[in-house]
């Protein structure tokens, strides 16, 4: 560009004015160059229109999802799939999370908590598959589900009244030409047309399933909590052949009121109703849990569980039992099989061993030790502690139980029912040292033992696991005191009645 036009010079006034004008024109051309090409403006406008149209569609879809008619249809479909009434609070659509049904509840009978609840269920759709004419759910997410399962017997519905007798109806296949109905006394012959072929429904493909923050509780026939799991997470993938593979983790579980395993995890496969968990891992009171589980419709379930390194003290503390002075470690293994919901079919075996065990025995044994000043019954320090069980006929049958310390041995056999009731036949073996501590009167009631240097006395343990009773004192003293040790202590240490007290005071005066 020529900044000095012909007939001007940079030093002349006219030249300076022309120079300034040319410089300003140069700056305008430089800084007014458009940042976006003119051809891109229609594309941006079209994109803006599409974005607004998409937002309007999302808004319209949510308005439609909130309609009573559609929500009724969703409830009907969910109830049909679950086989029982299902209640929902609402449904909505968000682009980044997909279609969401919230507030899902499956109620039980009146007075019972819901059988199932979930804060929401998300369905994330694959839009590219929709363009191909396929309905694909990329992921189903179940958030905060709560499952309650109880084996309480259901009430039988009243027997419906018999309807009045109706004339017999005989159906005959339709002929090429539809004949007229032929009426005879008491019989109506109707030509049954062939049912139309049902319309083929479009298959829905689900690729992934996720469960977040789940809970489950299982109750026995008396309403007691048998098993509970908390903070359950499941991630699974559905393969083209229908097989489901995934992994799970459980933050905490409670087996009855006594065992509380934590951090349970593993992988699983499921196909055609067969569930296989090949690698269960977890922690129990400082120890390690390993095992397998399999469930099949035809054969029921089978489980194999092993525990190693569980600390006696921590196990007692987790169960809410006094752990003063307790020590030792537990190893156990067991095999169980049966059909879900059929306690009579459950069978298996179990073994328990305790190393370097020291703990307080149950109150009955400990209080006997207090009364007789037998230290080894007040705090068991065991060289051997082992038990062998067989499980059948709704009972855990103690095949062998041996607790051996330096000077005494406790052994026993007998059944413990699934309801907690027990009927054990036990024996207390004492060596010469402890028999001398007992004194002549009690020591004379002992019998010969197969253990060299020991004599034994048989007794029974009945009642329940939570409230055991024993007749050991009856056998030691040789006369009936009663199985309730609490009543025995009251009889031994009660204060004399008021009349007896007054008479004793008069005699003293």
C-alpha positions in Angstrom: 0.0 0.0 0.0 1.4 3.5 -1.0 1.2 5.7 2.1 2.3 8.8 0.3 0.1 9.6 -2.8 1.4 11.4 -5.7 1.9 15.1 -5.1 2.3 14.8 -1.4 5.3 14.5 1.0 5.4 13.3 4.5 6.6 16.7 5.7 3.9 18.8 4.1 0.6 19.3 6.0 -1.3 17.6 3.2 1.1 14.7 3.3 0.7 14.3 7.1 -3.1 14.3 6.8 -3.1 11.7 4.0 -0.6 9.6 5.9 -2.9 9.6 9.0 -5.9 8.6 6.9 -4.1 5.7 5.2 -2.8 4.4 8.6 -6.3 4.4 10.1 -7.7 2.5 7.0 -4.9 0.0 7.4 -5.8 -0.6 11.1 -9.5 -1.0 10.3 -8.7 -3.6 7.7 -6.5 -5.5 10.1 -8.8 -5.5 13.2 -12.1 -5.8 11.4 -11.2 -9.2 9.9 -14.1 -11.6 11.0 -13.2 -14.3 13.6 -15.8 -16.8 12.1 -16.2 -17.2 8.4 -19.5 -16.0 7.0 -20.2 -19.6 5.7 -20.2 -20.9 9.3 -23.0 -18.6 10.6 -25.8 -20.6 9.1 -24.4 -23.8 10.7 -24.3 -22.1 14.1 -27.9 -20.9 13.7 -29.0 -24.4 12.7 -27.2 -25.9 15.7 -28.9 -23.4 18.0 -32.3 -24.2 16.6 -31.6 -28.0 17.0 -30.5 -27.4 20.6 -33.6 -25.4 21.4 -35.8 -28.1 19.7 -34.0 -30.8 21.7 -34.6 -28.9 25.0 -38.3 -28.5 24.0 -38.5 -32.2 23.3 -37.0 -33.1 26.7 -39.4 -30.8 28.4 -42.4 -32.2 26.5 -41.2 -35.7 27.3 -41.0 -35.0 31.0 -44.5 -33.5 30.9 -45.8 -36.6 29.2 -44.0 -38.8 31.7 -45.7 -37.0 34.6 -49.1 -37.7 33.1 -51.4 -40.0 35.2 -52.2 -42.2 32.2 -48.6 -43.1 31.5 -47.7 -43.6 35.1 -50.6 -46.0 35.4 -49.3 -47.9 32.5 -45.8 -48.1 34.0 -47.3 -49.4 37.3 -49.3 -52.0 35.4 -46.2 -53.2 33.5 -44.1 -53.3 36.6 -46.8 -55.2 38.5 -47.1 -57.7 35.7 -43.3 -58.2 35.6 -43.1 -58.6 39.5 -46.1 -60.8 39.8 -47.6 -58.6 42.5 -48.8 -55.0 42.9 -46.1 -52.3 42.5 -46.3 -48.7 43.6 -44.3 -45.8 42.1 -44.0 -42.1 42.9 -43.1 -40.7 39.5 -41.0 -40.9 36.4 -38.8 -38.3 34.5 -36.1 -38.1 31.9 -32.7 -36.4 32.1 -30.3 -36.5 29.1 -27.2 -37.5 31.1 -28.8 -40.2 33.3 -31.7 -41.4 31.1 -35.2 -42.5 32.0 -35.8 -42.7 35.8 -38.6 -44.3 37.8 -38.6 -43.1 41.4 -40.1 -44.3 44.7 -40.7 -48.0 43.8 -42.4 -50.1 46.5 -43.8 -53.6 46.5 -46.0 -53.9 49.6 -46.8 -56.9 51.7 -49.8 -57.8 53.8 -51.2 -55.2 56.0 -49.1 -54.5 59.1 -45.9 -55.8 57.5 -43.1 -53.6 56.0 -42.7 -53.5 52.2 -41.2 -56.6 50.6 -39.1 -54.3 48.3 -38.2 -50.7 48.0 -35.9 -48.6 45.8 -35.3 -44.9 45.8 -35.1 -45.0 42.0 -34.3 -47.1 38.9 -32.5 -45.6 36.0 -32.7 -46.8 32.4 -29.9 -45.3 30.2 -30.7 -45.9 26.5 -28.3 -46.3 23.6 -29.5 -43.6 21.1 -27.5 -44.9 18.1 -29.2 -48.2 18.5 -32.6 -46.4 18.4 -31.6 -45.0 15.0 -31.1 -48.6 13.8 -34.5 -49.6 15.0 -33.3 -51.5 18.1 -34.3 -50.8 21.7 -31.1 -51.1 23.8 -30.8 -50.2 27.4 -27.1 -49.5 28.0 -27.4 -49.7 31.8 -30.1 -50.4 34.4 -29.2 -48.7 37.7 -31.0 -49.7 40.9 -30.4 -47.2 43.7 -30.7 -47.9 47.4 -32.9 -51.1 47.1 -34.2 -52.7 50.3 -35.3 -56.4 50.2 -37.2 -58.0 53.1 -37.8 -61.8 53.0 -39.8 -63.7 55.6 -40.9 -67.3 55.8 -43.9 -66.4 58.0 -46.8 -68.6 56.8 -49.3 -66.8 54.7 -53.0 -66.9 55.7 -55.1 -69.0 53.4 -57.7 -67.0 51.5 -61.4 -67.9 52.1 -62.8 -70.5 49.9 -64.9 -68.8 47.2 -68.6 -69.7 46.9 -69.4 -72.2 44.1 -71.0 -70.6 41.1 -74.4 -71.8 39.9 -74.3 -74.7 37.4 -74.0 -73.7 33.8 -74.8 -75.6 30.7 -72.0 -77.7 29.3 -70.0 -76.1 26.5 -68.3 -78.4 24.0 -65.7 -76.7 21.7 -65.0 -78.0 18.3 -62.4 -76.8 15.9 -63.6 -74.5 13.2 -64.3 -76.1 9.8 -63.8 -74.5 6.4 -67.3 -73.0 6.6 -68.6 -71.8 9.9 -71.7 -73.9 10.8 -74.6 -72.6 12.8 -74.7 -73.4 16.5 -76.6 -76.6 17.2 -78.7 -76.5 20.4 -79.6 -79.6 22.3 -81.2 -79.8 25.8 -78.6 -78.9 28.4 -75.8 -78.7 25.8 -74.6 -75.8 23.7 -72.2 -76.7 20.9 -70.0 -73.7 20.0 -67.6 -73.5 17.1 -64.3 -72.2 18.6 -62.4 -70.0 16.1 -58.7 -70.3 16.0 -57.0 -67.7 18.2 -55.2 -65.0 16.2 -51.4 -65.1 16.3 -50.2 -62.7 18.9 -48.2 -59.8 17.6 -44.5 -60.2 18.0 -43.0 -57.8 20.5 -39.8 -56.0 20.0 -37.1 -57.5 22.2 -35.4 -55.2 24.7 -31.6 -55.6 25.0 -30.1 -54.8 28.4 -26.3 -54.7 28.5 -25.3 -53.7 32.1 -26.9 -53.8 35.6 -25.7 -51.8 38.6 -27.0 -52.0 42.2 -25.9 -49.2 44.5 -26.2 -49.1 48.4 -28.5 -52.1 48.6 -29.8 -53.8 51.8 -31.5 -57.1 52.5 -33.0 -58.8 55.5 -34.1 -62.4 55.8 -36.4 -63.6 58.7 -37.1 -67.0 60.1 -40.5 -68.6 60.7 -40.8 -66.9 64.1 -39.9 -63.4 62.9 -36.3 -63.5 64.1 -33.6 -61.9 61.9 -31.6 -64.8 60.4 -29.4 -62.8 57.9 -28.9 -59.2 57.1 -26.6 -57.5 54.6 -25.8 -53.8 54.3 -24.3 -51.5 51.6 -24.5 -54.0 48.8 -23.0 -53.1 45.4 -23.4 -55.2 42.3 -21.9 -54.6 38.8 -22.9 -57.0 36.1 -22.6 -57.4 32.3 -25.2 -59.3 30.2 -23.6 -61.2 27.4 -25.3 -61.8 24.0 -26.1 -65.5 25.0 -28.0 -64.3 28.1 -25.3 -65.1 30.6 -24.7 -62.5 33.4 -21.2 -62.0 34.7 -20.2 -59.6 37.3 -18.9 -58.9 40.8 -20.4 -57.9 44.2 -19.3 -56.4 47.5 -21.0 -56.3 50.9 -19.8 -53.9 53.5 -21.3 -55.7 56.5 -23.4 -58.8 57.2 -25.1 -60.2 60.3 -25.7 -64.0 60.7 -28.2 -64.3 63.6 -27.0 -62.2 66.5 -23.6 -63.7 66.9 -21.5 -63.3 63.7 -20.8 -60.1 61.9 -18.6 -60.6 58.8 -17.4 -57.6 56.9 -16.0 -56.7 53.4 -17.5 -59.7 51.7 -16.8 -59.7 47.9 -16.5 -62.0 44.9 -17.4 -62.7 41.3 -20.5 -64.5 40.0 -22.1 -65.9 36.9 -25.8 -66.5 36.3 -27.5 -68.2 33.4 -30.8 -70.1 33.1 -31.5 -69.7 36.8 -28.1 -71.1 37.9 -26.0 -68.9 40.1 -22.4 -69.7 40.7 -20.1 -67.7 43.1 -16.6 -69.4 42.9 -14.6 -67.1 45.1 -16.2 -65.6 48.2 -13.8 -63.5 50.2 -14.4 -61.6 53.5 -13.3 -60.8 57.0 -14.7 -62.1 60.3 -13.4 -60.6 63.6 -9.8 -60.3 62.5 -9.9 -63.6 60.4 -10.3 -64.4 56.8 -13.3 -66.0 55.1 -13.1 -68.0 51.9 -15.8 -70.1 50.2 -18.0 -71.0 47.2 -21.7 -70.9 46.6 -24.0 -72.4 43.9 -27.7 -72.3 43.4 -29.7 -74.2 40.8 -33.5 -74.6 40.5 -33.3 -78.4 40.2 -30.8 -79.2 42.9 -31.1 -76.3 45.4 -28.0 -74.7 46.9 -24.6 -75.9 48.0 -22.1 -73.8 50.0 -18.6 -74.4 51.2 -17.2 -71.9 53.8 -13.8 -71.8 55.6 -12.7 -69.3 58.3 -9.1 -68.9 59.5 -7.5 -66.7 62.1 -10.7 -65.3 63.7 -9.8 -63.8 67.1 -11.9 -65.1 70.1 -11.8 -61.8 71.9 -13.0 -59.8 68.9 -15.6 -62.4 68.0 -17.1 -62.1 71.5 -16.9 -58.3 71.4 -18.7 -58.2 68.0 -21.4 -60.5 69.4 -21.9 -58.3 72.5 -20.5 -61.0 74.8 -18.1 -60.3 77.7 -14.6 -60.7 76.4 -12.7 -60.2 79.7 -9.5 -62.2 79.6 -10.5 -64.0 76.3 -7.8 -64.9 73.8 -7.1 -67.5 71.1 -7.9 -67.9 67.4 -10.5 -69.9 65.6 -10.4 -71.9 62.4 -13.5 -73.5 61.0 -14.9 -75.1 57.8 -18.2 -76.4 56.8 -20.3 -77.7 53.9 -24.0 -77.0 53.5 -26.6 -78.0 50.9 -30.4 -77.8 50.6 -33.3 -76.0 49.1 -34.1 -72.4 49.8 -37.2 -72.0 52.0 -37.2 -75.7 53.1 -35.3 -76.0 56.4 -36.0 -79.8 56.5 -33.8 -80.2 53.4 -30.7 -78.5 54.8 -27.8 -80.9 55.5 -24.1 -80.7 55.9 -21.1 -80.9 58.2 -18.9 -78.4 60.2 -15.7 -78.5 62.2 -14.4 -75.9 64.6 -10.9 -75.7 66.3 -9.6 -73.1 68.7 -5.9 -72.6 69.4 -4.5 -71.2 72.7 -8.1 -70.6 73.9 -8.9 -68.8 77.0 -12.4 -67.4 77.7 -15.1 -67.3 80.3 -17.6 -70.3 80.0 -21.3 -69.7 79.9 -22.8 -68.3 83.1 -24.0 -71.6 84.4 -20.6 -73.3 84.3 -18.8 -70.1 85.6 -21.2 -69.7 88.6 -20.7 -73.4 89.5 -16.9 -72.7 89.5 -17.5 -69.6 91.7 -19.5 -71.6 94.2 -17.1 -74.5 94.4 -13.9 -72.3 94.1 -12.8 -74.2 91.0 -10.7 -71.6 89.1 -10.6 -73.6 85.9 -14.4 -73.4 85.7 -14.3 -69.6 86.2 -11.9 -69.0 83.3 -11.3 -71.8 80.8 -7.6 -72.0 79.6 -7.8 -74.8 77.1 -5.1 -77.0 75.6 -7.7 -78.6 73.3 -11.0 -77.0 72.0 -12.7 -78.7 69.1 -16.2 -79.5 67.9 -17.6 -81.6 65.1 -21.2 -81.1 63.9 -23.5 -82.8 61.4 -26.5 -80.8 60.2 -29.7 -82.6 59.3 -33.4 -82.8 60.3 -33.5 -79.1 61.2 -30.8 -79.7 63.8 -27.1 -79.1 64.3 -26.1 -82.4 66.0 -22.9 -82.2 68.1 -21.0 -85.4 67.2 -18.0 -84.5 69.3 -17.3 -81.6 71.7 -14.0 -81.6 73.7 -12.8 -78.8 75.9 -9.6 -79.8 77.8 -7.5 -77.8 80.2 -4.7 -78.8 82.5 -6.9 -80.5 85.1 -10.3 -81.0 83.7 -12.1 -82.1 80.5 -15.6 -81.2 79.3 -17.1 -83.3 76.5 -20.6 -83.7 75.1 -22.8 -84.8 72.3 -26.4 -84.1 71.2 -28.7 -82.0 69.1 -29.1 -78.2 68.9 -32.3 -77.3 66.9 -32.5 -74.5 64.4 -34.9 -72.9 66.9 -32.1 -72.7 69.5 -33.4 -75.5 71.7 -30.7 -78.0 72.8 -30.5 -81.4 74.6 -26.8 -82.2 75.1 -25.4 -85.1 77.0 -22.2 -83.9 78.7 -19.5 -85.1 81.1 -17.2 -83.4 83.5 -13.8 -85.2 84.0 -11.6 -84.1 86.9 -8.2 -85.3 87.8 -7.1 -86.1 91.4 -6.0 -82.6 92.1 -9.4 -81.0 91.4 -11.3 -83.8 93.2 -9.3 -83.0 96.4 -10.3 -79.3 96.0 -13.9 -80.3 95.9 -13.9 -82.2 99.1 -15.0 -85.7 100.0 -18.8 -85.2 99.7 -18.9 -84.0 96.1 -15.9 -86.0 94.9 -17.5 -89.3 95.9 -20.2 -88.8 93.2 -17.7 -89.1 90.3 -17.5 -92.3 88.3 -14.7 -94.1 86.5 -13.5 -92.4 83.3 -11.8 -93.9 80.2 -9.2 -91.1 80.7 -6.3 -92.3 82.8 -6.0 -90.4 86.1 -9.5 -88.8 85.7 -13.0 -89.5 87.1 -16.1 -88.2 85.5 -19.7 -87.2 86.3 -22.4 -87.1 83.5 -24.9 -84.2 83.3 -27.2 -82.7 80.7 -27.6 -79.2 79.2 -31.0 -78.2 78.0 -33.0 -75.0 77.4 -31.9 -72.7 74.6 -28.6 -71.4 73.3 -29.6 -68.0 74.8 -30.8 -69.5 78.2 -29.1 -72.8 78.9 -30.0 -75.0 81.9 -28.1 -77.8 83.5 -28.5 -80.5 86.1 -24.8 -80.6 87.0 -25.4 -79.5 90.6 -28.0 -82.2 91.0 -25.4 -84.8 90.0 -22.6 -83.3 92.1 -24.7 -83.0 95.3 -26.7 -86.2 94.8 -30.1 -84.6 95.4 -32.4 -82.5 93.1 -31.8 -78.8 93.3 -33.3 -77.8 90.0 -32.0 -76.8 86.6 -32.5 -73.0 87.0 -29.2 -71.8 88.6 -30.7 -68.4 89.4 -33.4 -70.1 91.5 -30.7 -72.2 93.2 -28.7 -69.1 94.2 -31.8 -67.5 95.6 -32.5 -70.5 97.7 -29.0 -70.7 99.0 -28.5 -67.1 99.9 -32.0 -65.8 100.6 -32.6 -64.0 103.9 -34.9 -65.8 106.4 -38.6 -64.7 106.5 -39.6 -62.0 108.9 -41.4 -64.4 111.4 -38.3 -66.6 111.5 -36.1 -63.6 112.1 -38.2 -62.4 115.1 -38.2 -65.9 116.6 -34.4 -66.1 116.2 -34.0 -62.7 117.9 -36.3 -63.8 120.9 -34.3 -67.0 121.4 -31.1 -64.9 121.4 -32.5 -62.6 124.1 
